[in-house]
Amino acid sequence: MAIIETEDLTRTFDTRQAVQNLTMHVEKGEVLGFLGPNGAGKTTTVRMLSGIISPTAGHATVAGFDVSENVDELHEHIGLLTETPGFYERLSAWENLLYFGRFYAIDAESQAAIYLKRFGLWERRNDKVGTFSKGMSQRLALARALLHEPDILFLDEPTAGLDPKSAREVRDLIMDLKKMGRTVFLCTHNLEEAELLCDRIAVFQTRLIAMDTPENLRSSLFRREVVVELESLDDAILTTVQNLDFVETVKRDKTSLILELQDFDRNRPALVRAIVEKNGNITSVFEKKHTLEDVYLTLTREEEEL
């Protein structure tokens, strides 16, 4: 069941089109990674989906509410973390959370205590937010986003500025939210984080370039390659491998061979036999894994070349 749906969602600023004809859906309980370079329109998209700004054209529904017409109802079901949290710096962390908690039908004191403790801020609850480090402010912003237990979280770089321990806690929290059936719309530049957390990835650069699971994106862009590492690699072995009729491409990297085969699973044993028969001393054979970074860079490079 889709909890976020957009159709031809567009936003123009003067003559600049920040978001162009975005059509997509996000399933309930899904963690979606929304990836793109700076200035690609990711933040503008989040601002439209959270009802902060209206689209120039097209439409979107979030949790069943039209983002242009049902903004008050929408805000009861979403939590939002932006790059600039916008706290009242002369107020304490506790006072800030109680202030923002007034906008929801919740026990603000109880909820504030839960999340201040969860993010390691309880002992600093009475300190003014203006004295907080960036990492502390980020954790407080996450506490505010979760205060009313929303169905959907829009997170813009949630681990930016956090120390490794705090970043790990945030990632664990996102996984916990997924297990609880919450939906997370995650904007991040951390591709390792995206691969770890996200069910699907959307690559975006003003328009939607591609959207699928990380594995399906890899399969659509790259052929499977086998890597054969040897103690030494001489020309006789290289020539033998190049002449095998099922070998389509061969790349040499010092004492390793990187190959594309006609049938990866069926041809691999024959490849190993051919090398061993030429007295090749194989140390390892494995499938080359393309990272999400490989996928992202390939897709954005192709987009720039259009």
C-alpha positions in Angstrom: 0.0 0.0 0.0 1.5 3.3 -1.1 1.7 5.9 1.7 3.4 8.6 -0.5 2.2 9.1 -4.1 3.2 11.8 -6.5 2.2 12.4 -10.1 4.0 14.9 -12.3 5.0 16.9 -9.2 6.8 20.0 -10.3 8.2 23.1 -8.6 9.5 26.2 -10.4 11.3 29.1 -8.9 11.1 32.1 -11.3 12.4 30.5 -14.5 14.4 27.6 -12.7 12.7 24.2 -12.5 13.8 22.7 -9.2 11.7 19.6 -9.5 10.4 18.3 -12.8 7.5 15.9 -13.3 8.2 13.6 -10.3 6.0 10.5 -10.4 6.7 7.9 -7.8 5.2 5.9 -4.9 6.6 4.9 -1.5 5.2 1.9 0.3 4.0 1.9 3.9 6.8 0.7 6.1 9.5 1.3 3.5 12.8 3.0 4.0 13.4 5.0 0.8 16.8 6.5 0.1 16.5 9.7 -1.9 19.9 10.4 -3.4 21.2 13.2 -5.6 23.9 15.9 -5.8 23.6 19.2 -4.0 21.1 21.5 -5.8 19.3 18.5 -7.3 15.9 19.4 -5.8 15.8 16.9 -2.9 15.1 19.5 -0.2 12.5 21.1 -2.4 10.8 17.7 -2.9 10.7 17.1 0.9 9.3 20.6 1.5 6.5 19.9 -1.0 5.8 16.5 0.5 5.7 17.9 4.0 3.3 20.7 3.0 5.8 23.6 3.6 5.6 24.8 0.0 3.0 24.1 -2.7 3.9 22.5 -6.0 3.7 24.6 -9.2 2.1 21.7 -11.0 1.1 18.1 -10.4 0.0 16.7 -7.1 1.0 14.5 -4.2 -0.7 12.7 -1.3 1.1 11.7 1.9 -0.7 9.4 4.4 -3.8 9.9 2.3 -3.8 13.7 2.5 -3.3 16.1 -0.3 -0.1 18.1 0.4 -1.6 21.3 -0.9 -5.1 21.1 0.7 -4.8 19.1 3.9 -1.7 20.5 5.5 -2.9 20.6 9.1 -4.0 16.9 9.0 -0.8 16.0 7.1 1.4 17.4 9.9 -0.2 15.1 12.5 1.2 12.1 10.5 4.7 13.2 9.6 7.9 14.1 11.3 10.5 16.3 9.7 14.2 16.8 10.2 15.8 19.5 8.0 19.4 20.6 7.6 18.6 23.7 9.7 16.6 22.6 12.7 15.3 26.1 13.6 15.3 25.9 17.4 14.8 28.7 19.8 18.4 29.0 21.0 17.7 31.0 24.1 15.4 28.3 25.4 16.5 25.0 26.8 16.2 21.7 25.1 13.4 20.8 27.4 11.5 24.1 26.7 11.9 23.7 23.0 10.4 20.2 23.0 7.5 21.2 25.2 6.9 24.2 22.9 6.8 22.1 19.7 4.8 19.4 21.5 2.0 21.8 22.1 1.1 21.5 18.4 0.1 17.9 18.8 -2.4 16.0 21.0 0.3 14.3 23.1 1.7 14.2 26.6 4.6 16.4 25.6 6.5 16.1 28.9 6.4 12.3 28.8 7.4 12.1 25.1 10.2 14.7 25.5 11.6 12.7 28.4 11.6 9.5 26.3 13.5 10.9 23.4 15.9 13.1 25.4 17.0 10.0 27.2 17.1 8.0 24.0 19.4 10.5 22.3 21.7 11.0 25.4 20.5 14.6 26.0 18.6 14.1 29.3 21.5 15.5 31.5 21.6 18.6 29.2 17.8 19.1 29.0 18.0 22.4 31.0 20.9 23.9 28.9 20.1 26.5 26.3 20.1 25.0 22.8 22.5 27.9 21.7 25.2 26.1 23.7 24.8 22.8 21.9 27.2 21.4 19.3 26.0 20.6 15.8 25.7 16.9 16.8 23.7 17.6 19.9 21.4 19.9 17.9 20.9 17.2 15.3 20.0 14.7 18.0 17.5 17.2 19.5 16.0 17.7 16.1 15.5 14.0 15.8 13.8 13.9 19.2 11.5 16.7 18.0 10.6 14.9 14.8 9.6 11.8 16.7 7.8 13.5 19.5 4.3 12.8 18.3 5.1 9.2 17.0 4.5 10.0 13.3 3.7 7.4 10.7 6.2 8.9 8.2 9.6 10.5 8.8 11.3 12.8 6.4 15.0 12.8 7.3 17.4 15.2 5.6 21.0 14.0 6.4 20.1 12.7 9.8 23.6 11.6 10.7 25.4 14.7 9.5 27.7 16.1 12.1 27.2 13.2 14.5 30.0 11.2 16.1 30.2 7.5 15.2 28.4 6.4 18.3 25.5 8.8 17.8 25.3 8.0 14.1 25.1 4.3 14.9 22.3 5.0 17.3 20.4 7.0 14.6 20.8 4.1 12.1 19.6 1.6 14.7 16.6 3.9 15.4 15.7 4.0 11.7 15.9 0.2 11.6 13.6 0.1 14.7 11.2 2.4 13.1 11.0 0.2 10.0 10.3 -2.9 12.2 7.5 -0.9 13.8 5.9 -0.3 10.3 6.9 3.4 10.1 7.9 4.9 6.7 11.2 6.7 6.3 12.0 9.1 3.5 15.8 9.4 3.8 17.8 12.1 2.0 21.5 11.3 2.4 24.9 11.7 0.8 26.2 8.7 2.8 25.9 5.9 0.2 27.1 3.2 2.6 24.4 4.3 5.0 21.8 4.2 2.2 22.7 0.7 1.2 22.6 -0.5 4.8 19.2 1.0 5.6 17.1 1.4 2.5 14.7 -1.0 0.8 14.8 1.0 -2.4 16.9 3.9 -3.8 15.7 6.8 -5.8 18.4 8.7 -7.8 17.2 12.2 -8.4 18.6 15.2 -10.3 15.7 17.6 -10.8 13.9 14.6 -12.2 13.7 11.0 -11.2 16.5 9.1 -12.9 16.0 5.7 -11.5 14.2 4.0 -8.6 14.5 0.4 -7.5 16.2 -1.9 -5.0 20.0 -1.5 -4.8 20.4 -5.0 -6.2 18.1 -4.4 -9.2 19.8 -1.2 -9.9 23.2 -3.0 -10.0 21.9 -5.7 -12.2 20.5 -3.2 -14.7 23.8 -1.3 -15.0 26.5 -3.8 -14.6 27.1 -7.3 -15.9 28.4 -9.9 -13.4 32.1 -10.2 -13.3 34.4 -12.8 -11.8 37.7 -11.9 -10.2 40.5 -14.5 -10.2 43.5 -13.7 -8.0 46.7 -15.6 -8.6 50.2 -15.7 -7.0 51.6 -14.7 -10.3 50.2 -14.0 -13.8 52.2 -14.7 -16.9 51.3 -14.1 -20.6 50.6 -17.8 -21.2 47.8 -17.8 -18.7 46.4 -14.5 -20.0 46.4 -15.7 -23.6 44.7 -19.0 -22.6 42.0 -17.2 -20.8 41.5 -14.7 -23.7 41.0 -17.6 -26.1 38.3 -19.3 -24.2 35.1 -19.1 -26.2 32.9 -18.3 -23.2 35.0 -15.4 -22.1 33.6 -12.1 -23.3 35.9 -9.5 -21.7 39.2 -9.7 -19.8 40.9 -7.0 -17.7 44.2 -7.5 -16.0 45.0 -5.9 -12.6 48.5 -6.8 -11.5 48.2 -10.5 -10.7 44.4 -10.6 -11.0 42.0 -11.2 -13.9 38.5 -9.6 -14.0 36.3 -11.3 -16.5 32.8 -11.2 -18.0 31.5 -14.7 -18.9 28.7 -15.8 -21.2 27.1 -17.7 -18.4 28.6 -16.7 -15.1 27.6 -19.7 -13.0 28.1 -22.4 -15.6 31.4 -21.1 -17.1 33.2 -20.3 -13.9 34.4 -23.9 -13.1 35.7 -24.3 -16.7 37.6 -21.0 -16.3 39.3 -22.2 -13.1 40.2 -25.6 -14.8 41.8 -23.8 -17.8 44.0 -21.6 -15.5 45.0 -24.6 -13.3 46.0 -26.6 -16.4 48.4 -23.8 -17.3 49.9 -24.1 -13.8 48.3 -21.0 -12.5 48.3 -20.9 -8.7 44.9 -19.4 -7.8 44.6 -17.8 -4.4 40.9 -16.8 -4.6 37.9 -16.6 -7.0 35.0 -14.3 -6.2 32.3 -12.2 -7.8 33.1 -8.5 -8.1 30.6 -6.5 -6.2 29.6 -3.1 -7.5 28.8 -0.6 -4.7 25.9 1.7 -4.5 28.5 4.5 -5.1 29.2 2.8 -8.5 25.5 2.8 -9.3 25.0 6.4 -8.2 28.0 7.8 -10.1 27.1 5.8 -13.3 23.5 7.1 -13.2 24.3 10.7 -12.5 27.1 10.7 -15.1 24.7 9.4 -17.7 22.2 12.1 -16.7 24.8 14.8 -17.2 25.7 13.5 -20.6 22.1 13.7 -21.9 
